[in-house]
Amino acid sequence: MIEIEKLSFAYSRSETPVLREISCRIEEGEFILIVGKSGCGKSTLCRALNGLVPHFYGGTFSGKVSVDGLDTRKTPTSKFAGLVGMVFQDPENQLVMTNVENELAFGMENLAVEREEMRRRVTQFGEYFNLKEYFDRFIPELSGGEKQKVALASVLAMNPKYIVLDEPTSQLDTENATLFLEFLARLNGEMGVTIILVEHRLERCLRYARRVIFMEEGRILFDGGRDAVERSLREKNLLADFRRIAGREDGYGEAIVEARNVHFSYGQHPVLNGVDLTIRKGELVAITGANGSGKTTLIKQLNGLLRPESGSISELGKDISKATTASLASELGYLGQNPNDYLFEQTLRKELEFTLSNLGVKEGEWDERIEWTLSVLDLARFGEVFPRDLSCGERERTALASILVGQPRILILDEPTRGLDYWNKIKLGSILESLRREGMTTVLVTHDYRFIAEHATRVLRLEGGKLSEAPLDWVIGLASEGEGRKAEENA
């Protein structure tokens, strides 16, 4: 049993508590879903369940958390490694080995699991997550979704009594996400493993939980059965019925991004096999596909981070084969999957100033651009905050702000809804729609079929190294019926 008594916590750089007088009890065998808007304290509460708060994340701690009678403040975090399994929002934060097979074994080695049992579990979870073909792959070369599967498998292989999962399906394609949630339900129902799950895509995970903890501004607002909380979730814009937002224009402007017969491989692993792509001014094009299909690889070709082995790419009418990523940045803004890659200054405002300085924007324009960016992304109150102290959703918006402040003509986003609650997705969607009406062109890589159906003007699927059109009306129909899994299987 996990017992939390009057838990309050504030990070060392902030006087404002992230958790405020939280008290609750988690019984063995429960399946609990923790929900709430970005920044409400969900991730911090998860970190408190295995002692990472306060031992690893410094700050002001009061109250008590005990796991099976062990006080987390008085017990070394190593004691909880085999008891409370933790899956973080960012898989990069917990992957330490160079290849997949060693990563799956690493946690068990630290728990002194017998060699034969270790091999059995590595095989079992490698097969379950379709990772056996990747056992020898260099982990940094994997896609974000593949890394997330490795992180999930490595924790589950340790057979913890309690599993705490913070946005575990955020980078998984819809089919893998559904299979994983069903697997958690079986672990819970058949083996009695306690599941504590933080998720924002409530439409696909709410049915699995028997108890919902609803947090707001560091407090527990509601704790009870899922049926009773659904009305409150709708009132708080955390759960809503499908609605199409984007307009339906008959035509768009000139072609501003074109790729012709693009091929690319990672060593002996071919990824792109003759990709053709045309994107016109004012479009919001969504690119979908299974984990590892090459979506991120494709969009990295568009800003020069990767170069085609053969084929050509042009942007705004110019061949970019010899252009540097830096020279393209003023016209093309690129936001990768991990927002932490964009955050290194002491305050959010300084992050934006860094972008403007690098792009050579005159200082006289800085204040206006920064204020506009902070306003449209609802970040004004964080202007002087250390960005890495923000929640995952807030860091996602901060990273986007560091791109938008440059006012690029083309915006490329890789999994931008990761870590965002539905309210913040609505905000992001309205921002993208507003920018699209002003002439900005957006290319969006995501597994979030509902966001695609609500906001995209066109949908492409990458499969077998090639792109194909997915009928927008069909995707909209599936999303409105809550059948994103079939979209992923059949697009």
C-alpha positions in Angstrom: 0.0 0.0 0.0 1.1 3.5 -0.7 0.1 6.2 1.8 0.4 9.9 1.2 -0.2 12.3 4.1 -0.4 16.1 3.7 2.3 16.1 1.0 3.5 19.5 -0.1 6.5 20.3 -2.4 8.1 23.3 -4.1 11.1 23.0 -6.4 14.3 24.8 -5.3 14.0 27.7 -7.8 10.4 28.4 -7.0 8.5 29.6 -3.9 5.2 28.4 -5.3 4.3 24.8 -4.2 3.7 22.3 -7.0 1.9 20.0 -4.5 -0.3 21.3 -1.8 -1.5 19.2 1.2 -2.1 16.0 -0.8 -3.4 13.1 1.1 -4.6 9.8 -0.4 -4.1 6.0 -0.1 -3.4 3.6 -3.0 -4.3 0.1 -2.3 -2.6 -2.9 -3.8 -4.2 -4.1 -7.1 -5.8 -0.7 -8.0 -5.8 0.8 -11.5 -5.7 4.6 -11.0 -5.7 7.3 -13.6 -4.3 10.7 -12.6 -5.6 13.6 -14.7 -5.4 17.4 -14.8 -4.2 20.3 -16.9 -0.5 20.6 -17.7 1.4 22.0 -14.7 -1.1 20.8 -12.1 1.5 18.6 -10.4 0.8 15.2 -11.8 4.4 14.4 -12.7 5.8 15.7 -9.4 3.3 13.4 -7.5 4.6 10.5 -9.6 8.2 11.3 -8.7 7.3 11.4 -5.0 6.0 7.8 -5.1 9.5 6.3 -5.4 11.5 9.0 -3.6 12.9 10.9 -6.6 11.1 13.8 -4.9 12.8 15.0 -2.7 16.1 13.0 -3.1 16.8 13.7 -6.7 14.7 16.8 -7.4 15.7 19.3 -4.7 13.2 21.6 -3.0 11.0 22.1 0.0 9.3 18.9 1.1 6.7 18.4 3.9 4.4 15.6 4.8 5.0 11.9 4.3 5.0 9.3 1.6 5.3 5.6 2.5 5.4 2.6 0.2 4.8 -0.8 1.9 5.8 0.9 5.2 9.0 2.5 3.8 9.2 6.2 4.3 10.5 7.7 1.0 12.4 10.5 2.8 14.3 8.0 5.1 14.8 5.2 2.5 17.4 5.4 -0.3 15.8 5.5 -3.7 17.7 2.3 -4.7 15.4 0.4 -2.3 12.4 1.3 -4.4 13.9 0.2 -7.8 12.3 -3.3 -7.8 9.2 -2.2 -5.9 8.0 0.9 -7.8 8.7 0.9 -11.6 8.7 4.3 -13.1 8.2 5.2 -16.8 9.0 8.8 -17.5 7.5 11.2 -20.1 10.8 11.5 -21.9 12.3 8.1 -22.7 15.7 9.5 -23.3 15.9 10.3 -19.5 16.0 6.6 -18.6 17.8 4.9 -21.4 21.4 4.4 -20.4 22.8 1.5 -22.5 24.0 1.6 -26.1 21.8 -1.2 -27.6 18.2 -2.4 -27.0 19.0 -5.9 -25.6 21.4 -4.5 -23.0 18.8 -1.9 -22.0 16.2 -4.5 -21.3 18.6 -6.4 -19.1 20.1 -3.4 -17.3 17.4 -3.0 -14.6 17.3 -6.7 -13.9 21.1 -6.8 -13.6 20.9 -4.1 -10.8 18.3 -6.3 -9.0 20.5 -9.4 -9.3 17.9 -11.4 -11.3 19.3 -14.8 -12.1 20.8 -15.1 -15.6 18.3 -17.6 -17.1 15.3 -15.7 -15.7 16.8 -12.5 -17.1 17.1 -14.0 -20.6 13.6 -15.3 -20.4 12.2 -11.9 -19.6 14.3 -10.1 -22.2 12.9 -12.5 -24.8 9.4 -12.2 -23.5 9.2 -8.4 -23.5 11.3 -8.1 -26.6 8.7 -10.2 -28.4 5.7 -8.5 -26.9 6.9 -5.0 -28.0 8.2 -6.2 -31.3 11.8 -5.2 -30.3 13.7 -8.4 -31.1 14.7 -7.2 -34.5 16.2 -4.1 -32.8 18.2 -5.9 -30.2 21.5 -4.9 -31.8 20.4 -1.4 -32.8 22.2 1.7 -31.5 19.6 3.3 -29.2 20.2 7.0 -30.3 19.3 6.0 -33.9 15.8 4.7 -32.8 12.7 6.8 -33.4 11.0 8.5 -30.4 8.2 5.8 -30.4 10.8 3.0 -30.5 12.7 4.5 -27.6 9.4 4.8 -25.7 8.8 1.1 -26.2 12.3 0.2 -25.0 11.8 2.3 -21.9 8.4 0.6 -21.2 9.8 -2.9 -21.8 12.8 -2.4 -19.6 10.7 -1.3 -16.6 8.1 -4.1 -17.0 10.9 -6.7 -17.3 11.8 -5.8 -13.6 8.4 -7.1 -12.5 7.7 -4.2 -10.1 4.8 -4.4 -7.6 3.7 -0.9 -8.4 4.0 0.6 -11.9 3.9 4.4 -12.2 3.6 5.6 -15.8 3.8 9.3 -16.8 2.4 9.7 -20.4 3.7 6.3 -21.5 1.9 6.2 -24.8 2.6 9.8 -25.9 4.9 8.7 -28.8 3.3 5.4 -29.6 1.2 4.9 -32.7 -2.5 4.2 -32.0 -2.3 0.5 -32.4 0.7 0.1 -30.1 -0.8 2.5 -27.6 -4.1 0.4 -27.4 -2.2 -2.9 -27.2 -0.1 -1.4 -24.3 -3.1 -0.2 -22.4 -4.8 -3.5 -22.8 -1.6 -5.2 -21.5 -1.6 -3.0 -18.4 -5.2 -3.9 -17.8 -4.2 -7.6 -18.0 -1.3 -7.1 -15.6 -3.7 -5.4 -13.2 -6.6 -7.8 -13.5 -4.7 -11.1 -13.8 -1.6 -10.5 -11.7 -2.7 -7.8 -9.3 0.0 -5.3 -10.3 -1.0 -1.8 -9.1 -1.1 0.6 -12.0 -0.8 4.4 -11.5 -1.2 6.1 -14.9 -0.9 9.7 -16.0 -2.4 10.4 -19.4 -3.9 13.3 -21.4 -5.5 11.3 -24.2 -8.5 10.4 -21.9 -10.7 9.2 -24.7 -8.5 6.1 -25.1 -7.5 5.3 -21.6 -10.4 6.4 -19.3 -12.2 3.1 -19.7 -9.3 1.1 -18.2 -9.2 2.9 -14.9 -11.5 2.0 -12.0 -10.5 5.1 -10.0 -9.6 8.6 -11.2 -7.7 11.3 -9.3 -8.4 14.7 -10.7 -5.7 17.3 -9.8 -5.8 21.1 -10.1 -3.1 23.6 -9.0 -1.3 21.0 -6.9 -4.4 19.7 -5.1 -6.6 16.7 -5.5 -10.0 18.1 -6.6 -11.7 14.8 -7.0 -10.9 11.2 -6.2 -13.4 8.5 -7.1 -15.0 6.3 -9.8 -14.5 7.2 -13.5 -18.2 7.7 -14.2 -18.6 10.3 -11.5 -15.6 12.4 -12.7 -16.5 12.5 -16.4 -18.7 15.5 -16.1 -16.0 17.5 -14.3 -13.5 16.5 -16.9 -15.8 17.9 -19.6 -16.4 21.1 -17.7 -12.6 21.6 -17.4 -12.0 21.0 -21.1 -10.0 17.9 -20.4 -12.5 15.7 -22.2 -14.7 16.8 -25.1 -16.6 15.4 -28.1 -14.9 15.6 -31.5 -15.3 18.8 -33.5 -13.7 19.7 -36.8 -11.9 23.1 -36.5 -10.0 23.6 -39.8 -11.7 25.2 -42.7 -12.1 23.6 -46.2 -10.6 25.8 -48.8 -10.7 24.6 -52.4 -7.1 25.5 -53.2 -3.8 26.7 -51.7 -0.9 28.8 -52.9 2.2 27.9 -54.7 4.3 24.8 -53.9 6.8 25.9 -51.3 8.2 22.5 -50.3 9.0 19.8 -52.8 10.8 16.5 -52.4 11.5 14.2 -55.4 12.5 10.5 -55.2 14.3 10.9 -51.8 16.2 7.9 -50.5 17.8 7.5 -47.1 19.2 4.7 -45.0 20.8 4.3 -41.5 23.7 2.0 -42.4 22.1 -1.2 -43.6 18.6 -0.1 -42.6 16.8 1.6 -45.5 14.1 4.1 -44.2 13.0 6.3 -47.2 12.6 4.6 -50.5 11.7 7.1 -53.2 9.6 9.7 -51.3 7.7 12.3 -53.3 6.2 15.3 -51.5 4.6 18.6 -52.4 3.3 21.1 -49.8 1.6 24.3 -50.7 1.5 27.7 -49.0 -1.2 27.8 -46.2 -1.6 24.0 -45.8 -1.5 22.1 -42.5 -0.2 18.7 -43.6 -0.2 15.8 -41.1 2.2 12.9 -41.7 1.3 9.7 -39.9 2.7 6.1 -39.9 3.7 3.4 -37.5 6.6 3.8 -35.0 9.9 3.5 -36.9 8.4 4.1 -40.3 10.7 7.1 -40.9 8.5 10.2 -40.2 11.1 12.0 -38.2 13.8 11.0 -40.7 11.7 12.5 -43.5 11.2 15.9 -41.8 14.8 16.2 -40.9 15.6 16.1 -44.6 13.5 19.3 -45.0 15.7 21.4 -42.7 19.1 20.0 -43.5 19.7 18.0 -40.3 19.9 14.9 -42.6 20.8 14.8 -46.3 19.2 12.5 -48.9 21.4 9.7 -50.3 19.7 10.5 -53.6 16.8 12.6 -54.8 16.2 16.4 -54.4 14.5 18.8 -52.0 13.6 22.4 -52.7 12.0 25.0 -50.5 10.6 28.4 -51.5 11.8 27.6 -55.0 15.4 26.9 -54.1 17.4 23.7 -54.0 18.5 23.2 -50.4 21.1 20.4 -51.1 24.0 22.7 -50.2 22.1 24.9 -47.6 23.0 24.7 -43.9 20.4 24.2 -41.2 21.3 27.6 -39.8 20.7 29.3 -43.2 17.3 27.7 -43.4 16.2 28.6 -39.9 14.8 32.1 -40.7 12.3 30.7 -43.1 11.8 27.2 -41.7 11.2 26.6 -38.0 11.7 23.0 -36.8 10.5 21.7 -33.4 11.8 18.1 -32.6 10.2 15.6 -30.3 12.2 16.5 -27.2 11.5 20.0 -25.9 14.5 19.8 -23.6 16.8 20.0 -26.6 15.7 23.6 -27.0 16.0 24.8 -23.4 19.4 25.9 -22.1 19.0 29.5 -20.9 18.2 30.7 -17.4 14.8 32.2 -18.2 12.1 31.7 -20.9 12.6 35.3 -22.1 16.3 34.7 -22.6 15.5 31.6 -24.7 13.5 33.8 -27.1 16.1 36.4 -27.1 18.7 33.8 -28.1 16.6 32.8 -31.1 16.2 36.4 -32.2 19.9 37.1 -31.8 20.8 34.0 -33.8 18.4 35.0 -36.6 19.9 38.5 -36.7 16.6 40.3 -35.8 17.0 43.9 -34.9 16.8 44.5 -31.1 14.2 47.1 -31.6 11.8 44.4 -32.7 12.5 42.0 -29.8 10.0 43.1 -27.2 7.1 43.1 -29.6 7.9 39.7 -30.9 8.5 38.2 -27.5 5.3 39.7 -26.0 3.3 38.4 -29.0 4.8 34.9 -28.7 4.3 34.6 -24.9 0.7 35.8 -25.3 -0.4 33.4 -28.1 1.1 30.5 -26.2 -0.2 31.5 -22.8 3.3 31.7 -21.3 3.4 35.3 -20.2 3.5 34.4 -16.5 6.6 32.2 -17.1 8.8 34.9 -18.7 11.4 34.9 -15.9 11.1 31.2 -14.9 13.8 28.7 -15.4 12.4 26.6 -18.4 13.4 23.2 -17.1 11.4 23.7 -14.0 8.2 23.8 -16.0 5.9 20.8 -16.6 6.2 18.7 -19.7 3.3 20.5 -21.5 4.7 23.9 -20.5 8.1 23.0 -21.8 6.6 21.8 -25.0 5.0 25.2 -25.5 8.2 27.0 -24.4 10.2 25.1 -27.0 7.5 26.0 -29.6 7.8 29.7 -28.5 11.6 29.6 -29.2 10.7 28.7 -32.8 7.6 30.9 -33.3 9.3 34.0 -32.1 11.4 33.9 -35.3 8.2 34.1 -37.4 9.2 31.4 -39.9 7.2 30.9 -43.1 7.2 27.1 -42.8 6.7 25.4 -39.4 7.7 21.7 -38.9 6.5 20.0 -35.7 7.4 16.5 -34.6 4.8 15.2 -32.0 3.8 18.6 -30.7 0.8 17.4 -28.7 3.0 15.1 -26.5 2.4 16.1 -22.9 -0.5 18.4 -23.7 -3.9 18.1 -22.1 -7.0 18.6 -24.2 -7.3 22.3 -23.2 -3.8 23.0 -24.4 -4.4 21.0 -27.6 -7.3 23.3 -28.3 -5.0 26.3 -27.7 -2.3 24.8 -29.9 -4.8 24.0 -32.6 -6.3 27.5 -32.6 -2.7 29.0 -32.8 -1.9 26.8 -35.8 -5.2 27.7 -37.5 -4.6 31.4 -36.9 -1.1 31.2 -38.3 -2.4 29.2 -41.3 -4.9 31.9 -42.1 -2.0 34.4 -42.1 -0.2 32.3 -44.6 2.1 30.1 -42.5 2.5 26.5 -43.8 2.7 23.7 -41.2 4.0 20.1 -41.5 2.9 18.0 -38.5 4.2 14.6 -37.6 1.9 12.9 -35.0 0.1 9.8 -33.8 -2.7 11.9 -32.4 -5.4 11.1 -34.9 -8.0 13.2 -33.2 -5.8 16.3 -33.5 -5.2 15.5 -37.1 -8.9 15.1 -37.8 -9.7 18.4 -36.1 -7.0 20.6 -37.6 -5.2 19.1 -40.7 -6.0 20.2 -44.2 -4.4 17.1 -45.7 -3.1 13.7 -44.3 -0.2 11.6 -45.6 0.9 8.2 -44.4 4.5 7.0 -44.6 4.7 3.2 -45.0 7.4 1.1 -46.7 9.5 4.2 -47.2 6.9 5.9 -49.4 4.2 8.5 -48.8 0.5 8.1 -49.8 -2.6 10.2 -49.4 -5.1 9.3 -46.6 -8.6 10.5 -47.4 -9.3 13.4 -44.9 -13.1 12.7 -44.7 -12.4 9.1 -43.8 -9.9 10.1 -41.0 -12.5 12.6 -39.7 -15.2 10.0 -39.7 -13.0 7.6 -37.7 -11.9 10.2 -35.2 -15.4 11.4 -34.6 -16.4 7.8 -33.8 -13.3 7.3 -31.6 -11.8 4.7 -33.9 -8.3 6.0 -34.2 -6.9 2.4 -33.9 -8.6 1.4 -37.2 -7.2 4.5 -38.8 -3.7 3.5 -37.9 -4.2 -0.1 -39.0 -5.9 0.7 -42.4 -4.7 4.1 -43.5 
